[in-house]
Every structure is written in C-alpha cells, then in structure tokens.
Amino acid sequence: GEFYHAVLEAFVNEVNERGMVWKRLSDEESLVILDEVLKDVIPLHHDGILLENERMKATLFLMVETLRSSVLAIVGQIRAGSFTPTKTELRFGFGEAFTPIRLILPDGREALVGGKIDRVDHAVSSGREMVRIVDYKTGGRDFDFAGVLQGLTLQLPLYLMAAAERAETRAGLYYMPISQPVVSDSVEDMEGAVADAFRLKGLTLGDAAVIRASDNLIEGKSTVLYDVKSTGEEAYSGSVCSQAELDALIRIAH
C-alpha cells in the first residue's frame, strides 16, 4: 500500500507542478508522467527492495500494471467532471498546515485528532467552491454508513471535516479501489467495465451542481460515482444525501 500511495502522490504532484490542465490530460501523457515518477520512486522505496531480486521484480511488474490502470481511472474520472486534485497526502494535526480536529471529551478535556488524507479535490461551479476527499484502498472497501452511526468507521467524515474550509461546500467523501480489475472476456464493453471497477465509493451531496461537477454528462448510472444514478431532471438516487444529513454525519463523527 505504501508504494501505491507514494507513486500516486508523486503523479498528482507532478501534473500540478507542470501546470497541466487535468481535463486536457490524455491517457498517453498520463502514462508518460507515471513512467517518469516511477523512475524516482522505485529505487527510493524501502531502499530499493523492489529491485532486490527476480521475485521482487516480478512483484513490481504486477504493481506497476495496477498503477497504470489506476492512473488511467483517476484521469478518466477527472476528465468526466469539474473536480481537480489539489492536495495529496494532506496532513492535519498539531504542527501541521491544517489544524487538528478538536474533540471535547465527556470530562471536559480536549483531544486533538490528526491524520493524513490521500487526496483532496476542488471544483468551482456557479461561483460555489466545492471540496471532496478520496481515500485510496488497495484491499477494496465500501462506505459503511451504519459503521459511522455506531462510531466505528469515522475516517472519511473526519477527513472531510478537516479538509473543508469554511466557505466551501462539502461535496463528497469516497474510497477509491486501487487494484487490478478482473473483467471477464465475455464482457462487450471492456473499457467501461474497467472504469466501473474504479468508481468512487462513498457518499455524495445530492445537489444537482455537485453531481454535475462530479460527472458532467451523467445519464442513468454515473460512470464516476458508485451507486449514484440520475432518475430525472436534476433528481438523483443511490448513495446521495441532503446537506442536513451530511452535516449530521460529520457531527456524529465529531
């Protein structure tokens, strides 16, 4: 997992540092940039352990294939919407650029919560600033709404709380699978099936501007957001929530 995170962080940072426009980034350009950052990350990762012997090199080959698929999925999702990655491996907490989350304990004392957010995306639509957070998961994970209510899976709501500035609309919180998708040879739309495997799993603010910012051309099932579909003009169903519900979720986590 550390290797995937390091490479994806380097990839996003490289695109941003070059001043490239994410919406215009082609698959070919994306893979060239990936190859360039891999040259830097591989020899530094745990003192070059992935180059140590033939067995590790074989493992590295498979990991690179997963990263190629993942990068193409990320770029495809960005092209489909208006969000762009602005920060990676964002740390919040004591002494960090983003302040810690302050929790008031039953006895009146404070607890400071820190963490690291894999990716923060921003968009501007109709003058509204929007923010969403994405957490990479190599093992695959679904958003567990019941777990949040029970106080067991608070990671994503707390991350969104930490990442959003006061004037920004909290648009969504997601897990993104990072794995090599297994697609049957019998599937007619192979490209579409691979894209489906990488869709963002989580909760989206059920606001038309937010949905459109995530998937500009949504018709029926979203190609970007898992379990979100258009049910009519400016109406959506699935893993969407109201502003009040999202605020309540964050309050529960807090």
C-alpha positions in Angstrom: 0.0 0.0 0.0 2.8 2.4 0.8 4.3 2.1 -2.7 0.9 2.7 -4.4 0.4 5.8 -2.2 3.9 7.2 -2.9 3.5 6.8 -6.7 0.0 8.3 -6.9 1.1 11.2 -4.7 4.1 11.8 -7.0 2.0 11.5 -10.1 -0.6 14.1 -8.9 2.1 16.5 -7.7 4.0 16.2 -11.0 0.9 17.1 -13.0 0.2 20.0 -10.8 3.8 21.3 -10.7 3.9 21.2 -14.5 0.8 23.4 -14.6 -1.0 20.9 -16.8 -4.8 21.1 -17.2 -6.3 17.9 -15.9 -9.3 18.0 -18.2 -7.0 18.0 -21.2 -4.6 15.3 -19.9 -4.6 12.4 -22.3 -4.1 8.8 -21.4 -0.8 8.8 -23.3 0.5 11.8 -21.4 -0.6 10.3 -18.1 1.3 7.1 -18.7 4.5 9.0 -19.7 4.3 11.0 -16.5 3.7 7.8 -14.5 6.8 6.2 -16.0 8.8 9.3 -15.1 7.8 9.3 -11.5 8.2 5.6 -11.2 11.9 6.0 -12.0 12.3 8.2 -9.0 10.0 6.3 -6.5 11.1 2.7 -7.2 14.8 3.0 -6.1 13.9 5.0 -3.0 11.1 2.8 -1.8 12.4 0.9 1.2 16.0 1.3 -0.1 15.2 -0.3 -3.5 13.7 -3.5 -2.1 11.5 -3.9 -5.3 14.7 -4.3 -7.3 16.4 -6.7 -4.9 15.9 -10.0 -6.8 13.9 -11.5 -9.6 10.9 -12.4 -7.4 10.6 -8.8 -6.2 11.0 -7.5 -9.8 8.1 -9.8 -10.8 6.0 -8.3 -7.9 7.0 -4.8 -9.1 5.8 -5.6 -12.6 2.3 -6.5 -11.3 2.2 -3.4 -9.1 3.1 -1.2 -12.0 0.3 -2.7 -14.1 -2.1 -1.9 -11.2 -0.8 1.7 -11.1 -1.2 2.1 -14.8 -4.9 1.1 -14.6 -5.4 3.2 -11.5 -3.8 6.3 -13.1 -5.9 6.0 -16.2 -9.0 5.6 -14.0 -8.1 8.7 -12.0 -7.5 10.8 -15.1 -10.7 9.5 -16.7 -12.8 10.5 -13.6 -11.2 14.0 -13.6 -12.0 14.4 -17.3 -15.6 13.4 -16.7 -16.2 16.1 -14.1 -15.1 19.5 -12.9 -13.1 18.5 -9.8 -9.3 18.5 -10.0 -6.8 17.1 -7.4 -5.3 20.0 -5.5 -3.6 18.3 -2.5 -2.2 14.8 -1.8 -1.1 13.1 1.4 -2.5 16.2 3.2 -1.6 16.1 6.9 -3.7 17.7 9.6 -2.9 17.8 13.2 -0.7 19.6 15.8 2.1 21.4 14.0 0.7 20.6 10.5 -0.5 23.1 7.9 -4.1 22.1 8.6 -5.2 22.3 12.2 -6.2 19.2 14.2 -9.8 18.3 14.9 -10.7 19.2 18.5 -12.9 16.7 20.3 -14.5 17.6 23.6 -14.4 14.6 25.9 -17.2 13.8 28.5 -14.9 15.1 31.3 -14.4 18.4 29.6 -10.9 17.8 28.4 -9.9 18.1 24.7 -8.5 15.5 22.4 -6.6 16.6 19.2 -7.1 14.3 16.2 -4.7 14.3 13.3 -4.3 12.2 10.2 -3.4 12.1 6.5 -5.8 12.4 3.6 -4.8 10.7 0.4 -6.3 13.2 -2.0 -8.3 16.4 -1.8 -10.2 17.6 -4.9 -11.7 21.0 -5.5 -14.2 22.4 -8.0 -16.0 25.7 -8.7 -19.5 25.7 -10.1 -21.8 28.7 -10.3 -19.5 30.6 -8.0 -19.6 27.8 -5.4 -16.3 26.3 -4.1 -16.6 22.6 -3.5 -14.3 20.1 -1.9 -14.3 16.2 -1.8 -11.9 13.8 -0.3 -10.7 10.5 -1.8 -9.0 7.7 0.2 -7.2 5.0 -1.8 -7.9 1.4 -0.7 -5.8 -1.4 -2.0 -7.9 -4.0 -0.3 -11.2 -2.7 -1.5 -13.8 -1.2 0.9 -17.3 0.1 0.8 -18.6 3.1 2.7 -20.2 1.8 5.8 -23.0 4.2 6.8 -24.1 2.1 9.8 -20.5 1.9 10.9 -20.3 5.7 11.1 -23.5 5.8 13.1 -22.0 3.3 15.5 -18.8 5.3 15.8 -16.7 2.5 14.2 -15.8 4.0 10.8 -15.3 7.7 11.3 -12.3 8.2 8.9 -14.0 9.7 5.9 -16.3 12.2 7.7 -13.4 13.4 9.9 -11.2 13.8 6.8 -13.9 15.8 5.0 -14.3 18.0 8.1 -10.5 18.6 8.3 -10.1 19.3 4.6 -13.0 21.7 4.0 -12.5 25.4 4.5 -15.4 27.4 6.0 -16.6 28.8 2.7 -16.5 25.5 0.8 -19.3 23.1 0.1 -18.6 19.7 1.4 -19.4 17.7 -1.7 -18.5 14.1 -1.0 -16.3 11.5 0.7 -15.1 8.4 -1.0 -12.9 5.3 -1.1 -11.3 4.6 -4.4 -10.2 1.0 -5.1 -6.6 0.6 -6.2 -6.3 -2.9 -7.6 -6.1 -4.7 -10.9 -9.7 -5.1 -12.0 -10.8 -8.6 -13.0 -13.0 -8.4 -16.1 -14.5 -11.4 -17.9 -13.5 -11.8 -21.6 -17.2 -12.1 -22.4 -17.9 -8.5 -21.4 -18.6 -6.4 -24.5 -17.6 -3.1 -23.1 -14.3 -3.9 -21.6 -13.2 -0.3 -21.1 -16.5 0.5 -19.4 -16.2 -2.5 -17.1 -12.7 -1.4 -16.0 -13.9 2.1 -15.3 -16.8 0.7 -13.2 -14.3 -1.2 -11.1 -12.6 2.1 -10.1 -15.7 4.2 -9.3 -15.7 6.2 -6.2 -17.5 4.5 -3.3 -18.9 6.7 -0.6 -21.5 9.5 -0.1 -22.3 12.4 -2.3 -24.2 15.6 -1.6 -27.4 15.2 -3.5 -27.2 18.6 -5.0 -27.5 18.9 -8.8 -24.5 21.2 -9.1 -22.3 18.8 -7.1 -23.4 15.8 -9.0 -22.8 17.5 -12.3 -19.4 18.7 -11.1 -18.6 15.0 -10.4 -20.0 13.7 -13.6 -20.7 16.4 -16.2 -22.6 14.1 -18.6 -24.4 11.8 -16.1 -27.3 10.0 -17.7 -28.6 7.0 -15.8 -25.8 5.3 -13.9 -22.8 7.5 -13.1 -19.5 6.5 -14.6 -17.6 8.2 -11.7 -19.7 7.7 -8.6 -20.6 4.2 -7.4 -24.4 3.6 -6.8 -25.4 7.1 -8.0 -27.8 7.5 -10.9 -29.9 10.1 -12.5 -33.7 9.5 -12.1 -34.9 12.5 -14.0 -34.2 16.2 -14.4 -32.0 17.3 -11.6 -33.0 14.2 -9.5 -30.7 11.5 -8.3 -30.8 8.3 -6.3 -28.4 5.9 -4.6 -25.6 6.9 -2.3 -26.6 10.6 -2.1 -27.7 12.7 0.9 -29.0 16.1 1.8 -26.9 18.9 3.2 -28.6 18.3 6.6 -27.8 14.6 6.5 -24.2 15.2 5.6 -23.8 17.8 8.3 -25.4 15.4 10.8 -23.0 12.6 9.7 -20.0 14.9 10.4 -21.4 15.9 13.7 -21.8 12.2 14.7 -18.1 11.6 13.7 -17.1 14.7 15.6 
